[in-house]
């Protein structure tokens, strides 16, 4: 998976960058076939924004936005939102196959 960083009017330290990278990798591991992640750090006056966009084929892009006075809390907020969305989407193919097999077995009396 490729991770792309954008910093618009922002200076990002290596530790914050690494946290964002690890969070994107962790979310991508739960999502099947993730292609890339775009992580944007923006500063507009006192407001700092972190946006994480996760792309996977044949699925809508997952977008998580966090805003705060500093980049650390904004990144934490974005990571929490990203994790919640990935949990909701989850690996859909595997669970669908299991459900169909369980329904078939129940109908057959197995």
Secondary structure, 3 states (H helix, E strand, C coil): CEEEEEEECCCCCHHHHHHHHHHHHHHHHHCCCEEEEEEEEEEECCEEEEEEEEEECCCCCEEEEEEECCHHHHHHHHHHHHHHHHHHHCCHHHHHHHHHHHHHHHHHCC
